[in-house]
Every structure is written in structure tokens, then in C-alpha cells.
């Protein structure tokens, strides 16, 4: 598998962006993933995501749309084999992911916080004037 699987360890941001740009699929096999920031970076770069159902990936991956969610290792293996044989399935998800970014953004977080404060009975929610840092600027620039 040395020719097709890479385990690079810690790399620079440009190296991450280059790696994502050259990949066909992001596989997230963890069962105890609370959110999946690396998978979100891959999704924002237009990559298809294959992940375990019942994890934080469900926040930004709908099964069959932005990627695929499976319930066990065997189904994950089956899906990888299926996708390797059906390139059109991979390309359809890629087209969607490159044209429809996830709704996890600074403005959506502020909107949600404002709604939650209002529901909690707060009289005022003063949102910060600007996001602290755009973590995805480098990643979303990937073609």
C-alpha cells in the first residue's frame, strides 16, 4: 500500500492544502470523533468524506451528498471498494462540495449564538466585530 496510502505525520499548512488537492477521498474511521476538524478542512477543500455515522462528522456531511456515513468497519471497507470502481460517484460529491460550502462559518456561529441568547432570555447579545482568525483561508483556496 506504500504507493497509494500516505501517513505523513505533522506537515505545514501548504503541504496539507497540496495533499488535499491531490486526494480523491478523505477517510475518517474514528468512532469517537467529537467534531472532526481535519475532515471539515477536507470537506471545505472539496474532498469527499467517508466517515463513521453517529460522530461529529454528521454536522457537515450528509450521507450520499457531501460524502458517506457508514456504521461499521466492514461497511467502510465496502464503500471504499465501491468508490474505487465508480469514479462518477466520487466526482458528483466533489462537484457538490466545491460549489456548496458547509454552513459552519463565523456568521452562522454568531447567528446561532444570538438565537440561543435570545431563547435564554438575554436582553442583548453583542457579537464581536470580526472573527478572531479564519482557520480555513489556506484550505479553501485549493482548486
N, CA and C of each residue as an Amber inpcrd file, in Angstrom:
protein
   429
   0.8190000  -1.2070000   0.0000000   0.0000000   0.0000000   0.0000000
   0.8550000   1.2590000   0.0000000   2.1700000   1.1330000   0.0430000
   3.0370000   2.3070000   0.0780000   2.8000000   3.2620000  -1.0930000
   2.4140000   2.7210000  -2.2340000   2.2030000   3.5610000  -3.4110000
   0.8900000   4.3430000  -3.3580000  -0.0680000   3.9160000  -2.5480000
  -1.3720000   4.5770000  -2.5610000  -1.8100000   5.1660000  -1.2320000
  -1.1420000   4.8420000  -0.1310000  -1.5130000   5.3610000   1.1820000
  -0.3500000   6.1640000   1.7440000  -0.6600000   7.3690000   2.2150000
   0.3680000   8.2330000   2.7900000   0.0520000   8.5020000   4.2520000
   1.0580000   8.4030000   5.0970000   0.9390000   8.7470000   6.5100000
   2.0590000   9.7270000   6.8250000   1.8870000  11.0090000   6.4570000
   2.9840000  11.9660000   6.5300000   3.3200000  12.5080000   7.9190000
   2.4400000  12.3450000   8.8990000   2.7060000  12.9540000  10.2050000
   2.4470000  14.4500000  10.1500000   3.1260000  15.2100000  11.0010000
   2.9440000  16.6660000  11.0540000   3.5360000  17.3110000   9.8030000
   2.7390000  18.1750000   9.1560000   3.1900000  18.8800000   7.9560000
   2.7360000  20.3330000   8.0050000   3.2970000  21.1610000   7.1410000
   2.9450000  22.5840000   7.0780000   1.5640000  22.7670000   6.4640000
   0.9900000  23.9580000   6.6350000  -0.3230000  24.2530000   6.0520000
  -0.3320000  24.1130000   4.5280000   0.6990000  24.6570000   3.8350000
   0.7120000  24.4670000   2.3790000   0.7890000  22.9890000   1.9780000
   1.5060000  22.2000000   2.7650000   1.5920000  20.7640000   2.4620000
   0.2380000  20.0880000   2.6710000  -0.5080000  20.5180000   3.6880000
  -1.8530000  19.9710000   3.9030000  -2.7430000  20.3180000   2.7160000
  -2.7110000  21.5790000   2.2940000  -3.5360000  22.0130000   1.1610000
  -3.1740000  21.2400000  -0.1010000  -1.8920000  21.0400000  -0.3500000
  -1.4580000  20.2930000  -1.5350000  -1.9010000  18.8390000  -1.4570000
  -1.8110000  18.2690000  -0.2890000  -2.2160000  16.8780000  -0.1060000
  -3.7140000  16.7200000  -0.3500000  -4.5080000  17.6190000   0.1940000
  -5.9590000  17.5580000  -0.0090000  -6.3100000  17.7660000  -1.4730000
  -5.6060000  18.6700000  -2.1390000  -5.8950000  18.9460000  -3.5460000
  -5.6300000  17.7320000  -4.4300000  -4.6860000  16.8990000  -4.0340000
  -4.3450000  15.7320000  -4.8360000  -5.0600000  14.4550000  -4.4390000
  -5.9320000  14.5260000  -3.4380000  -6.5990000  13.3210000  -2.9340000
  -7.9550000  13.1100000  -3.5990000  -8.4250000  11.8860000  -3.5550000
  -9.7520000  11.5460000  -4.0720000 -10.7910000  11.4210000  -2.9670000
 -10.3450000  11.0620000  -1.7700000 -11.2780000  10.7390000  -0.6940000
 -10.6020000  10.9630000   0.6500000 -11.3470000  11.5090000   1.6040000
 -10.8570000  11.6410000   2.9770000 -11.6010000  10.6020000   3.8070000
 -10.8610000   9.6810000   4.3990000 -11.4610000   8.6150000   5.1950000
 -11.2290000   8.9160000   6.6690000 -12.3160000   8.9440000   7.4390000
 -12.2600000   9.2290000   8.8760000 -12.8710000   8.0430000   9.6260000
 -12.0490000   7.0580000   9.9680000 -12.5870000   5.8320000  10.5580000
 -12.8370000   5.8850000  12.0700000 -12.5140000   7.0000000  12.7190000
 -12.6630000   7.0800000  14.1760000 -14.1330000   7.0040000  14.5840000
 -14.4010000   6.2490000  15.6270000 -15.7680000   6.1220000  16.1540000
 -16.0590000   7.1510000  17.2430000 -15.0200000   7.6570000  17.8850000
 -15.1990000   8.5970000  18.9950000 -14.7760000  10.0040000  18.5940000
 -15.1320000  10.4190000  17.4050000 -14.7830000  11.7430000  16.8950000
 -15.8600000  12.7310000  17.3220000 -15.4750000  13.7370000  18.1020000
 -16.4730000  14.6800000  18.5880000 -16.8880000  15.6830000  17.5190000
 -15.9790000  16.0810000  16.6550000 -16.3450000  17.0220000  15.5960000
 -15.6560000  16.6860000  14.2840000 -14.3580000  16.5840000  14.2440000
 -13.6540000  16.2280000  13.0220000 -13.1490000  17.4190000  12.2390000
 -12.3050000  18.2380000  12.8650000 -11.8120000  19.4440000  12.2020000
 -11.0070000  19.1120000  10.9450000 -10.2320000  18.0350000  10.9610000
  -9.4620000  17.6570000   9.7610000 -10.4060000  17.2460000   8.6360000
 -11.4650000  16.5340000   8.9670000 -12.4500000  16.1460000   7.9500000
 -13.1750000  17.3830000   7.4220000 -13.4390000  18.3570000   8.2770000
 -14.0700000  19.6010000   7.8250000 -13.1330000  20.3460000   6.8770000
 -11.8470000  20.3840000   7.1800000 -10.8800000  21.0060000   6.2670000
 -10.9120000  20.3140000   4.9090000 -10.9560000  18.9930000   4.9280000
 -11.0300000  18.2340000   3.6740000 -12.3130000  18.5640000   2.9300000
 -13.4240000  18.6110000   3.6310000 -14.7240000  18.9400000   3.0440000
 -14.7030000  20.3400000   2.4360000 -14.1060000  21.3080000   3.1560000
 -14.0120000  22.6810000   2.6550000 -13.1280000  22.7740000   1.4110000
 -12.1740000  21.8700000   1.2910000 -11.2950000  21.8400000   0.1240000
 -11.9500000  21.1180000  -1.0480000 -13.1710000  20.6200000  -0.8620000
 -13.8930000  19.9590000  -1.9340000 -13.7620000  18.4470000  -1.9310000
 -13.0430000  17.9130000  -0.9700000 -12.8780000  16.4610000  -0.9090000
 -14.1420000  15.7840000  -0.4300000 -14.3260000  14.5680000  -0.8800000
 -15.3990000  13.7360000  -0.3860000 -14.9510000  13.1200000   0.9340000
 -15.8650000  12.9830000   1.8670000 -15.5410000  12.4620000   3.1900000
 -16.3020000  11.1550000   3.4170000 -15.5750000  10.1420000   3.8380000
 -16.1650000   8.8650000   4.2450000 -15.8860000   8.7270000   5.7300000
 -16.9480000   8.6780000   6.5370000 -16.7740000   8.6840000   7.9870000
 -17.7840000   7.7660000   8.6570000 -17.5560000   7.5600000   9.9320000
 -18.4810000   6.7600000  10.7300000 -19.7190000   7.5900000  11.0770000
 -20.8740000   6.9810000  10.9540000 -22.1260000   7.6140000  11.3720000
 -22.1260000   7.7250000  12.8920000 -22.9040000   8.6510000  13.4010000
 -23.0080000   8.8170000  14.8460000 -21.8460000   9.5930000  15.4490000
 -21.0710000  10.2770000  14.6020000 -19.9510000  11.0840000  15.0800000
 -20.2060000  12.5430000  14.7190000 -19.2850000  13.4020000  15.0740000
 -19.4100000  14.8190000  14.7660000 -19.4110000  15.1410000  13.2870000
 -19.0100000  14.1910000  12.4610000 -18.9910000  14.4180000  11.0170000
 -20.3930000  14.6930000  10.4720000 -21.4130000  14.2350000  11.1800000
 -22.7910000  14.4510000  10.7230000 -23.1710000  15.9290000  10.7420000
 -22.3530000  16.7730000  11.3560000 -22.6000000  18.2180000  11.3590000
 -22.3820000  18.8250000   9.9770000 -21.5370000  18.1980000   9.1460000
 -21.2190000  18.7850000   7.8430000 -21.1620000  17.7730000   6.6960000
 -21.4970000  16.5200000   6.9740000 -21.5680000  15.5020000   5.9220000
 -22.9280000  14.8250000   5.9930000 -23.6770000  14.9420000   4.9130000
 -24.9360000  14.2100000   4.7690000 -24.6350000  12.9990000   3.9080000
 -25.0350000  11.8340000   4.3720000 -24.7440000  10.6000000   3.6500000
 -25.2740000  10.6680000   2.2210000 -24.3710000  10.4240000   1.2740000
 -24.7390000  10.4360000  -0.1320000 -24.6900000  11.8000000  -0.7820000
 -24.3890000  12.8470000  -0.0220000 -24.3720000  14.1990000  -0.5780000
 -22.9520000  14.7700000  -0.5420000 -22.4510000  15.1180000   0.6480000
 -21.0890000  15.6410000   0.7850000 -20.0720000  14.5140000   0.9530000
 -20.5800000  13.3370000   1.1530000 -19.7340000  12.1730000   1.3840000
 -20.6180000  11.0200000   1.8080000 -20.0550000  10.1380000   2.6190000
 -20.7990000   8.9530000   3.0300000 -20.5570000   8.6640000   4.4960000
 -21.5960000   8.2130000   5.1760000 -21.5210000   7.8370000   6.5840000
 -21.8730000   6.3600000   6.6890000 -21.0260000   5.6110000   7.3540000
 -21.2320000   4.1700000   7.4950000 -21.2650000   3.8060000   8.9730000
 -21.7880000   2.6230000   9.2720000 -21.9610000   2.2560000  10.6760000
 -20.9490000   1.2450000  11.2130000 -20.0410000   0.7660000  10.3650000
 -19.0530000  -0.1920000  10.8590000 -17.8600000  -0.2760000   9.9060000
 -16.7960000  -0.8900000  10.3770000 -15.5800000  -1.0220000   9.5760000
 -15.8330000  -1.7730000   8.2690000 -16.6360000  -2.8290000   8.3270000
 -16.9160000  -3.6090000   7.1140000 -17.6040000  -2.7570000   6.0560000
 -18.5660000  -1.9340000   6.4610000 -19.2620000  -1.0630000   5.5030000
 -18.3070000   0.0030000   4.9610000 -17.3740000   0.4700000   5.8070000
 -16.3890000   1.4440000   5.3430000 -15.5070000   0.8120000   4.2640000
 -15.0620000  -0.3880000   4.5300000 -14.2470000  -1.1090000   3.5420000
 -15.0360000  -1.3230000   2.2480000 -16.2870000  -1.7540000   2.3650000
 -17.1310000  -1.9620000   1.1870000 -17.2950000  -0.6760000   0.3820000
 -17.4880000   0.4440000   1.0800000 -17.6990000   1.7270000   0.3930000
 -16.4300000   2.1620000  -0.3300000 -15.2810000   1.9530000   0.2680000
 -14.0230000   2.3030000  -0.3950000 -13.8750000   1.4970000  -1.6850000
 -14.1590000   0.2110000  -1.6280000 -14.0760000  -0.6500000  -2.8130000
 -15.0820000  -0.1780000  -3.8680000 -16.3000000   0.1280000  -3.4460000
 -17.3420000   0.6080000  -4.3660000 -16.9200000   1.9060000  -5.0500000
 -16.3810000   2.8340000  -4.2770000 -15.9620000   4.1270000  -4.8280000
 -14.7740000   3.9830000  -5.7700000 -13.8960000   3.0620000  -5.4720000
 -12.7490000   2.8260000  -6.3530000 -13.2120000   2.3420000  -7.7250000
 -14.3390000   1.6510000  -7.7620000 -14.8620000   1.1170000  -9.0180000
 -15.8340000   2.0800000  -9.7070000 -16.3080000   3.1100000  -8.9990000
 -17.3160000   4.0310000  -9.5370000 -16.8500000   5.4680000  -9.3690000
 -15.9820000   5.9030000 -10.2690000 -15.4020000   7.2480000 -10.1860000
 -16.4700000   8.3390000 -10.2640000 -17.5590000   8.1010000 -10.9840000
 -18.6060000   9.1140000 -11.1180000 -19.2220000   9.4690000  -9.7670000
 -19.3510000   8.4980000  -8.8860000 -19.8710000   8.7660000  -7.5390000
 -18.9560000   9.7330000  -6.7900000 -17.6550000   9.5270000  -6.9190000
 -16.6840000  10.4340000  -6.2890000 -16.7660000  11.8280000  -6.9060000
 -16.8450000  11.9010000  -8.2190000 -16.8630000  13.1900000  -8.8990000
 -18.1260000  13.9840000  -8.5870000 -19.2640000  13.3190000  -8.4600000
 -20.5230000  14.0120000  -8.1390000 -20.4280000  14.6780000  -6.7650000
 -19.8980000  13.9650000  -5.7970000 -19.7410000  14.5540000  -4.4630000
 -18.7310000  15.6880000  -4.4910000 -17.6920000  15.5430000  -5.2750000
 -16.6830000  16.6010000  -5.3800000 -17.2920000  17.8650000  -5.9720000
 -18.1000000  17.7250000  -7.0210000 -18.7540000  18.8980000  -7.6250000
 -19.6190000  19.6090000  -6.5880000 -20.3780000  18.8420000  -5.8350000
 -21.2250000  19.4350000  -4.8020000 -20.3740000  20.1610000  -3.7550000
 -19.3480000  19.5050000  -3.2430000 -18.5420000  20.0870000  -2.1700000
 -17.7930000  21.3310000  -2.6200000 -17.4300000  21.4050000  -3.8860000
 -16.6900000  22.5780000  -4.3700000 -17.6110000  23.7650000  -4.6330000
 -18.9040000  23.5150000  -4.7960000 -19.8260000  24.6170000  -5.0820000
 -20.7390000  24.9640000  -3.9060000 -20.8240000  24.1010000  -2.9080000
 -21.6970000  24.3280000  -1.7490000 -20.8910000  24.1930000  -0.4650000
 -20.2940000  25.2760000   0.0200000 -19.5200000  25.1740000   1.2540000
 -20.4250000  24.8610000   2.4440000 -19.8750000  24.2350000   3.4780000
 -20.6900000  23.9310000   4.6590000 -21.1130000  25.2100000   5.3650000
 -22.2130000  25.1470000   6.0740000 -22.7050000  26.3250000   6.7940000
 -22.0900000  26.4010000   8.1910000 -20.8190000  26.1620000   8.2590000
 -20.0790000  26.3310000   9.5090000 -19.1270000  27.4870000   9.2590000
 -19.5950000  28.6750000   9.5870000 -18.8340000  29.8880000   9.3320000
 -18.9930000  30.8270000  10.5230000 -18.1930000  31.8690000  10.5340000
 -18.2690000  32.8460000  11.6150000 -19.6670000  33.4530000  11.6880000
 -20.2360000  33.8050000  10.5460000 -21.5630000  34.4330000  10.5750000
 -22.6320000  33.4560000  11.0630000 -22.5300000  32.1760000  10.6990000
 -23.5380000  31.2260000  11.1800000 -23.3830000  30.9620000  12.6710000
 -22.1460000  30.9610000  13.1710000 -21.9240000  30.7840000  14.6110000
 -22.4990000  31.9670000  15.3780000 -22.2670000  33.1840000  14.9010000
 -22.8110000  34.3790000  15.5680000 -24.3400000  34.3720000  15.5370000
 -24.9070000  33.9860000  14.4030000 -26.3690000  33.9260000  14.2920000
 -26.9400000  32.9290000  15.3110000 -26.3200000  31.7640000  15.4040000
 -26.7760000  30.7420000  16.3430000 -26.6220000  31.2200000  17.7790000
 -25.4890000  31.8370000  18.0870000 -25.2880000  32.3560000  19.4520000
 -26.3430000  33.4020000  19.8010000 -26.6290000  34.2870000  18.8660000
 -27.6540000  35.2980000  19.1010000 -29.0140000  34.6720000  19.3640000
 -29.3640000  33.6550000  18.5950000 -30.6360000  32.9700000  18.7970000
 -30.6870000  32.2760000  20.1590000 -29.5980000  31.6330000  20.5380000
 -29.5600000  30.9380000  21.8280000 -29.6390000  31.9240000  22.9960000
 -28.9490000  33.0560000  22.8870000 -29.0390000  34.0730000  23.9340000
 -30.4730000  34.5910000  24.0460000 -31.1150000  34.8180000  22.9070000
 -32.4980000  35.3080000  22.9200000 -33.4210000  34.2830000  23.5670000
 -33.2490000  33.0010000  23.2230000 -34.0720000  31.9510000  23.8180000
 -33.8390000  31.8330000  25.3260000 -32.6190000  32.1360000  25.7540000
 -32.2980000  32.0510000  27.1790000 -32.7860000  33.2840000  27.9410000
 -33.3320000  34.2550000  27.2240000 -33.8740000  35.4350000  27.8820000
 -32.9010000  36.5810000  28.0310000 -31.7720000  36.5120000  27.3760000
 -30.8110000  37.6140000  27.4490000 -31.3890000  38.8260000  26.7380000
 -31.1300000  39.9750000  27.2930000 -31.6610000  41.1940000  26.6900000
 -30.8300000  41.6480000  25.4990000 -29.5550000  41.3070000  25.5250000
 -28.6960000  41.7910000  24.4530000 -27.5620000  40.7940000  24.2110000
 -27.2470000  40.5860000  22.9550000 -26.0880000  39.7920000  22.5630000
 -25.2550000  40.6730000  21.6610000 -24.0750000  41.0430000  22.1260000
 -23.1820000  41.8800000  21.3330000 -22.1370000  41.0030000  20.6740000
 -22.2850000  40.8010000  19.3910000 -21.3480000  39.9550000  18.6490000
 -20.0330000  40.6960000  18.4400000 -18.9230000  39.9790000  18.4490000
 -17.6340000  40.6120000  18.1110000 -17.7010000  41.2070000  16.7130000
 -16.9140000  42.2380000  16.4780000 -16.9760000  42.9170000  15.1860000
 -16.3180000  42.1390000  14.0630000 -15.4340000  41.2150000  14.3860000
 -14.7500000  40.4350000  13.3430000 -14.3600000  39.0770000  13.9060000
 -14.2370000  38.0830000  13.0410000 -13.8050000  36.7660000  13.5160000
 -12.3720000  36.8350000  14.0280000 -12.0300000  36.0080000  15.0100000
 -10.6750000  36.0480000  15.5500000  -9.6300000  35.6150000  14.5280000
  -9.8960000  34.5530000  13.7980000  -8.9510000  34.0270000  12.8040000
  -9.7490000  33.2010000  11.8070000  -9.4120000  33.2970000  10.5460000
 -10.0430000  32.4470000   9.5470000  -9.1800000  31.2070000   9.3680000
  -9.5490000  30.1250000  10.0350000  -8.7520000  28.9060000  10.0140000
  -8.7470000  28.2240000   8.6570000  -9.7150000  28.5030000   7.8160000
  -9.8440000  27.7700000   6.5620000  -9.3700000  28.5480000   5.3500000
  -8.8100000  29.7310000   5.5500000  -8.3920000  30.5570000   4.4200000
  -7.4530000  29.7950000   3.4950000  -6.4490000  29.1320000   4.0340000
  -5.4870000  28.3940000   3.2180000  -6.1560000  27.2190000   2.5310000
  -6.9860000  26.5000000   3.2630000  -7.5930000  25.2760000   2.7290000
  -8.5970000  25.5930000   1.6300000  -9.4470000  26.6030000   1.8060000
 -10.4880000  26.8540000   0.8280000  -9.9200000  27.4160000  -0.4790000
  -8.6670000  27.8250000  -0.4870000  -8.0580000  28.3340000  -1.7080000
  -7.6250000  27.2080000  -2.6440000  -7.7230000  25.9760000  -2.2000000
  -7.3190000  24.8360000  -3.0220000  -8.2930000  24.6810000  -4.1740000
  -7.7990000  24.5360000  -5.4220000  -8.7140000  24.3990000  -6.5630000
  -9.4760000  23.0920000  -6.5410000
